[in-house]
Amino acid sequence: MSRRYTKADLEQIVSVQLENLNAMHDLLSIMKHQNELLNSANQKLKDEITDFKQKLYPTRKRNSNS
């Protein structure tokens, strides 16, 4: 037995699907922003580590007449 959907049933289904799509869009926007923040923090950390290593192990100029 297959169920027959009324126009009102289908409109309700579409309405709920639209709400879900809007909620997913909002979540994706939040995740995109979080990823941007993480990338920025990672870049800052990478730069700080590079600076720290350069202070710890300064590069020595080599004599080109070796």
C-alpha positions in Angstrom: 0.0 0.0 0.0 1.4 3.3 -1.0 0.5 6.5 0.9 -1.1 9.3 -1.0 0.3 12.7 0.0 -2.0 15.8 -0.1 -0.8 19.1 -1.3 -0.6 20.3 2.3 1.6 17.3 3.2 4.0 18.0 0.3 4.1 21.7 1.3 4.9 20.8 4.8 7.7 18.4 3.7 9.2 21.1 1.4 9.0 23.7 4.2 10.8 21.4 6.6 13.5 20.6 4.0 14.0 24.3 3.4 14.4 24.9 7.1 17.0 22.1 7.2 18.9 23.5 4.2 19.0 26.9 5.8 20.3 25.4 9.1 23.0 23.5 7.1 23.9 26.7 5.3 24.3 28.5 8.6 26.4 25.7 10.0 28.6 25.6 6.9 29.1 29.4 7.3 30.2 29.0 10.9 32.6 26.1 10.0 34.1 28.2 7.2 34.7 31.1 9.7 36.2 28.6 12.2 38.5 27.2 9.5 39.7 30.8 8.7 40.4 31.4 12.3 42.3 28.1 12.6 44.3 28.8 9.5 45.2 32.3 10.8 46.2 30.8 14.2 48.3 28.1 12.6 50.1 30.7 10.4 50.9 32.8 13.4 52.1 29.8 15.3 54.3 28.7 12.4 55.8 32.2 12.2 56.4 32.2 15.9 58.1 28.8 15.8 60.3 30.0 12.8 61.3 33.2 14.7 62.1 31.1 17.8 64.2 28.7 15.9 66.1 31.5 14.2 66.8 33.1 17.6 67.9 29.7 19.0 70.0 28.7 16.0 71.1 31.8 14.2 72.4 31.1 10.7 76.1 31.5 10.4 77.4 33.2 7.3 79.7 30.9 5.4 82.8 31.9 3.8 82.4 31.7 0.1 86.1 31.0 -0.4 86.0 27.5 1.1 
